[in-house]
Amino acid sequence: MMSRLALATAVAAIVLGSTAGASAQTYEVTKLVPGSAFHGVHGLGIDKSGRLFAGSVAGAALYEVDRNNGTAKIAVPSPEGMSDDIAFAPDGTMAWTAFLTGDLYSRKGDGPVKKLASGLPGINSLAFRKDGRLYATQVFLGDALYEIDVEGVKPPRKIMEKMGGLNGFEFGPDDMLYGPLWFKGQVARVDVDKAELSVVADGFKVPAAVNFDSKGNLWVVDTALGQLVRVDPKTGAKKMVAQLKPSLDNLAIDDKDRIFVSNMADNGIQEVDPETGAAKQVIIGKLALPGGIGVVSDGGKDTIYIADVFAYRTVDGATGEVSEPARMHADGVTLEYPMSATAKGDDVLLSSWFTGTVQLIDRKTGKTKEMLHDFKAPHDAVKLGDGSILVNELGSKSLVRASGEHGKDRTVVIGDLEGPVGLAAGSGGTVYLTEAFAGQVSKVEANGEKTVIAKDLKGPEGIALAPDGKLIVAEVGAKRIIQIDPANGAVTEIAGNLPIGLPAAPGGLPSNIPTGVGVGATGVIYFSSDIENAIYRVVRK
């Protein structure tokens, strides 16, 4: 995987020909925003030899990070590598949690991967006691604490539940379990033998994880405030030591008491000096995990609007400069893991199949106008002239119209769609959409009448309408960008052999993170690479 990434990064500009015969055009493909390691980074762990490991859920892999060079390589690949949190046993065994599938794995040294538990959706944090016993919690998709059999023979033993989201935790010197209560803004102490919980410190916004240093101090990351806080576990006294950015996820402390903190939105890890609070970036990305994109041209300048899963970002189409109107979990920010995006006029629409939400944003101010809930795996949405919103609802195989107050009136425009992913608005209420599972691109009239324009495609996802009336589509299964003439269905390859189509994370959807495409007013094409976390620009030569 890494060698392919390195190769793709080295070949920054590839010239590719089209297959349109006599009218053949050639296009130049260049990287506008560079890629990065991980696909969102979560749990951290440091082994006895000082090696730093990091987990990714959406990337479904566990990485080893080179702290000196700021690089990462995959230590446990997908599917077993999916990891929300990582812990090391006294004997050096590494264990980790696969959040979406509800599995818990372990591996000793370079030995085989062993499944210790399954059937625990939302399995999140884990920690070993000094005696080698293992404990884990469900958070978000459950709320319970278990003891896990390290041999993987006995089923998990439930100790307690409804704690309030006991997230990244660790056993203290007193053999008590210390951890944050995500939903209560508190740090708690749990006697796992008596199943008793008491509050150690409170007043946090959203505490995500805790760890002890060698002096017995308890360190807490607050994801909403972006703060690293030192807590006296005896008195609960708090001191904010480092002001970082929000979207913090986890931390790990090495034998020299250096603190490493992960940030989902930055796709990064920082090293923090516990004395001064000075932070040094170990590794970082410009993007976290780009999915759908929308492009709007203002006075000849293209701006790309990106659903970046852990953030909502914009990119200058000429310079590649990245701006960030919003990131996940930041205090006072409305955002729910955006995966699809469209942009037109004054509107940007972000959709998340994971949270079932469609978010309408004012393109100029970045403010949220509307957050619509309770869709079934929504992929792409467009706003029509009458103010109603059309949504590709993959979960119900439908194109749904949301109208009325807060979009609560929902009607099905057309059903029986096979994997509706990408959506582009035409004229007069007409839309074009991709059916990823059926391998086709269809036109749907305002009255719900459907015409298949192109078929026999491999996993078409992102779609955009170019200024010349042609459709630009990311044919992800064929790893290429194509042009489709809606008048006759003629398909022309624009660019091939592209780094798109990150394999689906176990427990996710087959379409996974959609590959987005957009076209500027002058015909410049942009697409997202979910494999590299990059944005590419395609220009006709």
N, C-alpha and C positions, 0 to 999 in steps of 0.2 A: 504493500500500500504506500509506504513512505517513498520507495524508490520511484513509483509512478508519479507521486505528488512532486517529488524533487524534479523529475523530468519535465512535468507539465509546467512547473514554475520556471525552469531554465528556458523552455521554449516560450518566451513571452509573446511572440508574434508569429502566427502561422498563416501562410497564404494558402487559401483553399479555393478550388474551382467549383463552379456550379455544374449541374447536370442538365442544363436547359438547352443543350444542342446549339443551334445556330445563334441564339441570342445570349450565349454564355457570358455571364458576368463573373468577375473574380472579386472576392471579398478579403479584406484583411481583418484578422481577429487579434485583438490586443487585450492585455489584462489592464483594466482600469483601476480596480482596487485589489491589492495583493491578498493572498489567502493566509490561512493560519492553521495551527494545530487544533485538536479537539473539535467538538461540535457542541459548544457549551461545556463548561468544566465545573465539576461539583466536589465530590469527596477528595480529600488529600490524606496520604499516609506516608510515613517515613520508616523504612526498615532499619534493622540494627546496624547495617553498614552505611547508613546515611542516604540511601537512595530515595528519591522523592517520587511517589506514584500519584496519579490523578485519574479520576473517573469521569466518564461522560455517559449520560442516559440516551440522549438522541443519537449520539455517535455510536452507542452500543459497544464501547471499547474501553479498556483500561490501559493507561499510558504510563511509561516511565519518562520522567522529565530530567534533562541534563541542566542542573542549576547554573552551571558555569557558562554554557553556550547558549542557553535560552532556547533549546530545541526539545522536541518530544518524539518518542517512538512508541508504537503500539506494543504493549507487553502481553495483553490477552485480547485477541481480536473478537469481533462480533461472531456469533451471538452471545457467547458466554461472558464476554468482557463488559457487558452493560453494567455500569456501576454508579450508584448514587453516593455510596460511602465505602470507605476502605478501613480495615483494622488489621493489626498484627498481633498474633498470639505470642506468649512468652517464648515458644520454641521457634518463632520466626515464620510460622504459617500465615499467609495472607488470606483474608476473607473479604468478601464484598457483596453488595446488595444490588440485584437487578430490579429496579423500581417498577417498571411497567409489567414485567412478567411474574413478579411475586416470587422470584427464586433467590436463594442465597448460596453463594459458591465459596470454595476455598481452594488454595493450592499451596503445597509446601515446596519451597525452592522452585526448581524448574520441572517439578513432577506434574502429574495429570491434574486437570481441573475436576473438582469433586462437587456435586450438588448436595448441599446439606439440608435444604428445606425448599418447599415449593407451596404454591397456593396461598401466598401472602401478598396480594396486590398492594402496592404502595410501600413495600418493604424498603426502609429508608436508611436508618442509622444502625450502627452495630459497634460493639466494643467487647474486648476480652477482659476478664478479671485476671488478677495475679496468678490464680490457680489454673488458668487456662479455660475456664468456662466462658461460654459465649452468649451474649444477649443482643436482641435486636428489636426495633420498633417499626410499626407501620405508621406513616404520616400521610395526610392528604387523601389517600384512597382507603384509609382505615385509621384507627387511633388506639394502638395496643402495644404492650411490652411482652416479649417472649424470651424464654431461655431456649437456645438452639443446641441440639445435640451435635457436638463437633465431629462425631463419626457419621452423621447423616442417617442414623438408623431409626432412632425414636422420633416421633412427630414433635413439632415445636410445642413447648409448654407455655400456655398463656399465664402471665403473672398478674397483670392489671390492664384496664382499658379506660378510655375517655379521660386521658391526662391533660389534653389540650395541645397535642402535637409535639411529643417529646422527640426532638430532632437531634442533630449531631452531638452525641454525648460521650462521656469517658468516665472510667472509674477513678476515684480520687485515692489519695494515700490512706484514707480511712475505710477503703473497700466499699464505699457508697457510690452509687451512680449519680453523676451530675450532668444535667442537660438543660437545654432551653425549651420552654413551652411556647412554640411558634405563635399560637393563637391567643396566648394570654400575656405576652410581653414579660414573662418571668423566667428566672433560672431556678430549677428545682433540684432537690436532693432526693434520691429514691433508695430506700432500703429494699433491695430486691428479694431478700429472704423473708421479710415481713410484709412485703407489698405495701409499704407506707411511703407517702410522698409529702415533702415539706418544701416551702418556698425559701430559697436562699437570698435572692435579690429580685427586685422588680423595677418597673419604670422603663423597660426597653420598648422600642417600637415593634420590631419583629426580630427577636433573637434567633439565630439560625444554627449556631454550633458553639461548643465550648471545648477547651483543652487545658490541661495543667502543665505548668512549667516545673523545673527541677526544684524551685523554692516553695512550691505549694500554692502559688498564685493561680487563680482561675481566669482564663482569658475567654472573652465572649465576642463573637461578631454579630453586629446588628445589621441585617441585610437592608432594611428600609432606610436607615440613617447613614449607612456606609461607615460605621465606626467599629474600631477595635477597642474593647473596654476591659480593664483589669478589675477583677472582683476579689475581695477578701472572702473566702468561703465561710469564715467563722462569723464575720459581722455583716456581710452583705454590702460593705462599703464599695463604691464604684469609682473608677477614674478612667476617663476617656483618654487613651494614649495616642491613637492615630486616627485622623479623619481621612478616610478613603472614599471611594465612590460607592453608591448603593449597588445592590444586586450581588452582595457578598454571599457566598454559600457555605464555605467550610474553612477550617484551619488545621495546621499540623505544626508541632513544635519539635525541633531537633535537640540533640544532646547538648548543644551549646546555647539552648534557649532562644535560638532564632525562630521567629514565627513566620510561617508561610500561610498566605490567605488566598483563596480562590474567588474569582469574580466571574459570574455567568455571562454577563453582558459584555465584558471585556475579552471573554475567551482567554482570560489571563490569570497569572499567579504573581503575587507580590511577596517580597521578603521584608518584614518589618522589624526594626530594631526596638526591642521592648523597653530600652532605657530612654531613647530620644523620640520614638514614634516615627522616625524617618523610614520611608518606604522606598524600596528599590524594585523595579519591575523585572521579574525573572523571564516572563514570556507574556505576550499580548497579541491580540488580533484587532484589526480595524473593524471586522465584522464577527458576529458570533456564529450564526447559522442562517444565511440568507435563503429565504424561500421566494414567495411571489414578489414581483415588482410592478410598479406603474411608472410611466414616464410622462411628464408634462413639459412643453416648451414655452418659455416666456421670452419674447423678443430674441429668438434665435439661441437661447440658452436652455439646454436640456437639464432637467433635474429628475433624478431617479428616486422613487419612494420605495423603501424596502421593508418588508415584513421579516425582521431579523431574529425571530423567535424570542430572544431575550431582550430585544430593543426594537424601537421604531426609528429607522435611520433614513437619511437622505444623502445622495451623492451628486456632486457636480459632474455632469456628463463630459465636460472638457478637461477638468483637472484631476478628477477622481477624489477630490476632497470630501471627507465624510463628516456629516453633522448628525446630531442626535437629539431630536425633539423629546424622546421619552425612553426610559429603560424600565425593565421589570422590577417590581418590588420597591421602587423608590417611593419615599414618603410623599403622599398626596398625588401620585401619578396614577392615571387610569390606563392600564395596559394588561392584556391577557394572552401571553404567549402567541403573538401574531405569526401566522404561517403563510397567509396569502395576502396579496395587495393589488388594488387597482387604483388608478388616479385619473381624474378628468375634471377640467374646469377648476372649481374651488374645492373639490372634494377628494379626499383619500379614504378608501375603504379597506380596513384590515379585517381578516377573518382568521379564526383559530378553530381547526377541527378538534383540537384537544380540549378546549374549554366550551365549545359550542357557541362562540360569540362572533358578532359582526360589529365593528366599531367604525363610526363615521367621524372623520377628523376634518377640521377646517385646514385646508392645505396651506394657507398663508400664515395663520397664527399658530398652527400646531395644536389648537385646543380641540378637545373631544366634544362633538355636538350631540352624539347619541351612542349608547352602548346597548346593543340588542342581544338578548340572551336566549337560551333554550332552542338553538338550532341543532340539527343532527349532523355532526361532522361537516360544517360549512366550509366550502372551498370557493373562494372568490365571490365578490358581490359587486354590483354596479347600481348607481342611482339613476333613475329615469327622470325625464323632464317634469313629470307630475309629482316628484318628490318620493315616490315609492322606491323600494330597493328590491332588486332581483338577486337571489342567492342560490348558488349551486349547492344543494344539500345532498352530499354524497351518501349520508346515512339513510336517507329515504329515497334515494335514486331520483330526486326531483329538482326541478327549477321552481323555486318558491318566491312569491311576491309578498313582501312585508310592507304594510301601509298603516295608516291611522296613527293614533297616539302611541309614541315609542315603538312603532312598527309591530304592534301587537296583533293586527289583523293579518293572518297568514293564509294565502291561497296558493294552491298548486297550479302553476302555469302548464307544466307537462311533467309526467312521471315516466317510469321505466327507462331512465337514463343509466347507462352502464359506466359508473365512475365519473360523474361530472366534476371536473377539476378546474380548468381554466374558463374564464368568461370575459368576453369583450363586447362592448356596446356598439351596435350599428346605428342606423338611422330609423326614426319613427317607431321606437320601442322594440326593434329587432335586435337580437343578440346572437353571437357566435359562441359556441362552447365546445370544449374537448371532452370526449368520453374516453377516459384513459383505459378502462378495462375492455371496452369494445374496439379500441383502436380507431376511433373515428372523430371527425370534426363535423359538427352540425350547426345549422342555422335555425333559430327558433323565432317565429313571428310573434307579435304582441298577442295574437289569439291562441298561441300554443301550438300552431302548426309547425311541424319539424321537417326539415330537408337535410339529408346527409350529403355533405359537400365532398368529403374525402374519407375513404376507409382503408382498411388493411395497413394501418399505421401501428407502430409499436409504442404504446404508452405515451400518447400526446398529453402534455400538461399545460404549461403556460401558453397563452394566446394573446395576440395584440393585432389591432387593425392599423395597417400602415397608411400614410397619407395618400398613396396611390390606389387605395381600396383593396389591396392584397392582404391576406392574413399571414402573420408570422407566428410560427408554432414551434415550441420545444418538443421534439419527438424524442422523449427521454430514453425509451427502450433501444433506439437506434443511435443514441448519443449524438444527435445532430439538431441543427436549426433548419427548418424548411419554410418555404413560401408556398402558400396555396392560393390559387386564383378562385375566388368564390363563384365566378361566372361559369367556369367549366371544370373545376376540381383539379386542375393541373398542379402537380407537386414538383417543386424545384428545390434541390438541396442548396443551402446557402453556406453552411459550414458543418463539417463532420469531425468525428473523433474527439468529441468535447468532454471535459471533465464534469459531466452531469449524471444524476441518477444514483445518489447515495442509497445503498441497499436499505430496505426498511428495517427499522429497529424492531426486535421481537416485541409483540404486544402492541405494536403500532399499526398503521394502515399500509397496504401494499404500495400506495402512491407516496407514502412517507412525507418528506418535506417537498412541496411542489417546486419544480424549476420554473422561475419566472422569466418572461420576456416582455420587452417594451420597445416602442419605436418613437423616436423624436420627430419633430416637424420636418426635418431635412432628410428623413429616412434612415438615420443612424439607428442600428439595432443594439439593444443591451440585453444581456441575460445573466442570471445568477448561477454560480456553481456551488451546489450543496456539498460536493466532494471536497473542494478546496476552501470553501467559505470566501469566494472571490466574486467580483463582478467583471464581466467582459464587455467589450465594445466591438461591434462588427460594422465595418465601413466598406461601401462599394468602392472599388479602385477605379 
